[in-house]
Amino acid sequence: MIASLGDVGQESAMIAAQKSRSRAGRPKVEELAERTDALLATTEALLIKLGYERTTLNVIAKEAGVSKQTIYAKYGGKPGLLRAVLQRASENSSSASLAAEDDLPLYEGLLERVRRLINIFRSENAVGIVMISVREGRKFPEFRDEMLRSREQNLLAPLRHYLEHLRARGLIKNVDCGRVASMLLWSVSEELLEVAATGVVPALTVQQIEAKAAFIAGFYRDAITRFGSGPLIAAVQSD
């Protein structure tokens, strides 16, 4: 059967309309990024509110307005989604700037990084995530493992890189940059243990935070420059 010109024109119009709808229905890169950020923000809020166990994929999908299949396709499951949430939190806190290869003197550079770490650890979301880790880390080893991986990648590695940069500049010598980075991180975050136990972030004034940052930065500057990391490690372990 030979189609009439009218039929061909009508069919072409239908195909063009379908293509137009297809193009219109395909989300742009910006829209995809916004949807991803919304999903991760929703997941983080649910984790802090409900904890790891009760924040199921069903709950997340319903609250975020997406399907479980979408979450599985993009993240492979709950641990992968948690990894993305922790990575987003790290990026929002500017922890990557800890590794910046600036030309600040030793004390000023340490002080700037201690300030950033204090702000990171005192944030509401960081406290919420740590409290979940304390409550549910043993029961859900995948949560604990992701927390440790995030700590290594987003905090320890940048600090270690910064210390290695100082060593390359000749400002510090005889220093195990990895161990010093770990101890510096512990010194700044030790109040999180109290926070995790009480659920309350100690109220500190700007002056108190600055005094704490100055003390920690001064302690590590003096210990590293005078003794190297060996005696520093022994001193911290015996404290």
N, C-alpha and C positions, 0 to 999 in steps of 0.2 A: 504494500500500500504506500502510495506517495503522499507525504504530508503536504498540506497546503501551506502557502506562505504565512497565512495567519497563524497556523498551528506552530510553525517553526519560530515565528516571532514570539508567540506566547511562551514556548518552551525556553527560549533564550532569556526572556525576561525572568522566568522562574529561576533559572540557573544563576543569573546575575544576582537576584534577590537572596538566594541561598548563600552565595559567596559573600555578599555584603553582610549578612547576618553572622556568618562564620567569622569574618574579620572583626566585626563589632563585638562578638562574644569572646574573642581571644584576649585575655588580660595583657596589659602592657607590662614591661619590666618593672616599672615603678609600682604598679598595682600588685604584682606578685611580691615585691619586697615589702609592701605595706601589709599584705595578708600574712606573710611569714612573721613579721615583727609582731603583729597582733596576736598570732597564735602563741608565740614564745612569751609575750607579756602576760597573756591569759594563763598559760601554764605556770609561769613563775608565781603569779598571784595565788593560784590554786594550791601550789606546793606550800607556800607560806601559810595559807589559811587552813588547809586540810592535812598537810603532811604527805609524805611520799606514798604510803600505802593506800590512803583514801583517794589520792589523785589518780584515778584510773584513766585509761584512754577513752573510755565511754564518757566519763565526766568532762574530760578536756574537749573531746569532739563536740559534745552538746553545748558547752559553754562558749567555745570558740566559733561554733557554727560551721564546722567542717566534718568530713567523714573520717572514720577510723582508717579507711583505705588510703586516704590522702596522707595521714600521719605515717602509716607503715611505709608508703611509697617513698616518702621524703626522708624519714629518719630511721626506718627499720624497726621501730618499737619504742618503748618507754625509755630505755637507757640512752638511745641515740637522741631522743627529744630532750632529755635532761642535759646531755652534753651540749646541745645547741643553746639551751637556756643559760647554762653557766658561761658559755662563750660570749653570748650576748651581754650578760651582766658584766663580764670583764671588759668588753669593748666600751660599754656605757660608762664604766668607772675610769676609763683612760689608763688602765694599768700598763698598757703597752709603753707608755711614756717613761716607765721605770727604766727601760733599757736605753733611753736616749743618750747618744754619745756627745754630751755637751762638754764645754771647756771650763765648767765651774771648778773652783778649788775643792779639795777633798771634803772639808766640813760642810760647805754650802751645798755641794751635790748630795751628800748623805742627808742633810737636813731637808732638802726639797723632797727626796724620795720617802723619808719617814713621814713627812706631812701627808703625802699622797696616800700612803698605806693606812695611816690613822683614819683618814676620811673614808677610805674604802671599807675598813673593818667596822666603822661606826655607822655605816649606812643601814637603814631598816631592812633592806633586802638581804644584805650580807648576814646580818644577825639572824634573820628568819631561816636562811639556808643552813647556817651553822647549828641552830637549834634542832632542825630536822636531822642533821647528821648525828648529833649526840643521841637523840631519841631513837632513831631508826637505822643507824649505820650498821649495827651488828645483824639486825634482822634482814636487811637488804644490802648485801655486799656490793651489788652493782652501783648503789647510790654512793657508798663509801669510796669505791674505786673511781667513780667519776669525779668526786670531790678531790681526791688525791691527784688525779690526772690534771684537773683544772688548776690546782694549786701549783703543780710543777710547771705547767705550760704558761700560765698567765701571771704568776708571781715570782716563783723561784728562778725560772729561766731568764726573765728580764733583769732581775737583780744580779744574777750571776754574770750576765753579759755586761752590765754596767761596771761591776767590779773588775772584770777582765779588761775593760777599756781603761780603767784607772791604772791597772798594772802595766798596760801597754804604754801609758803616758809616763810611767816611772814614779807615780805618786804613792804606790804601795808595793811592797816586796814581800817575798816569803809568805804569801797568803793563799790558802786554799779557798778560792772564790766560791765554790759550791757550798762548802760548809759555813762560811761566813754569811752567805746569802740566807741560808736556812736559819741560822741563829738570829740574824737581824729580823727576819720575818717573824720568828717566834717572839722576840722581845716586843715587837709592836703589837702583836695579836694576842698576848697572854690574857688581856682583860676579857677576851671572848669566852674564856672558860667560865668566868664569873657571870657573864651575860647569859651563856647557855644554861647555867644552873638556875638563874633567877628570872630570866626573861626580861630583864630591865637593863637598858644601856645607861651606865653611870653618867650623870649630868656633869659636863665639864664646860667651863668657860673657854673662850678663845685663848685667853692668857694661859690657862691650864694646859690646853692642848699644845700650845706653842712651847711651854716649858717642858712638857713630856717629850716632844719632838727634839728639842735642843739637847736634853739630857741623853737620849738614846744616840743621837748623831755624834755628840761629843764623846761618849763612852767608846763607840766603835772607832772613831777617828784616832783617839789616843791609844787604844789597845792595839789597833792594826799597825799604826806607824811606829810605836815603841817596841812592840814585842812580836809582831807577826801573828798568824792565825793559830799557831800551836798553843802558846800560853793562853790566848784568848779562849780557845775551846776548853782548856782545862779550867780556866776561871769560871766560865759560865756553867760548866758541868758540876763544879763544886759549890756553886751558889745556892 
